[in-house]
């Protein structure tokens, strides 16, 4: 059983036997969205993902937007 399966997270890529998947990322909106984007990228990196320099070279593209109605504190 994959150790990540019990935490509710998807399986991490097997970097020993395959090429790590690449993720493209764009953060739109407020400073809170940027902070969240940095946290997401840190977690993806820890799970073995690489950041793609272009969206065309990415296996996955994430667009993180701001949905706050009031100012974030």
N, C-alpha and C positions, 0 to 999 in steps of 0.2 A: 504494500500500500504506500502511496506517495505521502511523505511526511506533511506536505502542504494540504492534502485533502482534508485532514482533520481540522484545519484552521479555517476552512471555508474559502481559501484562496485557490486560484487555478494552479495547475502544475507549473513549476518553474521549468524553463527550457533546459534540456540536457546538453550543456555546453561541451561536455567531454566527447560526445559522439556526434554532434551536429553543430552547425553554425548558429550562433545566437540570433534570435529574431531582432529586427531593428524597428524602432518606434520613432515616428515623427511627432512633434508636439508643438502646438501653438496655444498661447495663453492670451485671451482677450478679456478686457474689462478692467476691473478694479485691482488695487494692490493685494487684496485678500485672494483673488483668483491667482495672481502670480505666486503668492506664498503656497497656495494649495498645489499649483503646478510643480513647484520645486519639490514639495513633499512626494508627489506622485512619481516624479522622475527619479528621486532618490530610492524609492521603494522598487521601482522597475529595475533600476541598476543593480540593486542588491539581489534581485531575483534572476539576474543574468541577462537582462535585455541591454542592447546597445542603442545609443541615440543615432538616428540617421541624419546626415547632413542635408539631405533633400527629402521632400515628401515622396518623390518618385522612387527613391531607394528604400523606402520604409515598407515593412510588412504590415504595419498598423499606424494610423495617424489618429492622434487624440486632439480634439479641440476643446479646451476648457474655457468656459465663459462665465460671466458674472451674473448671478440671479438675485442679488440683494436688492431689496426695495429701499431699505434704510442704510445709512452709513455703517460700515463695519467698524467695530471698536477693538 
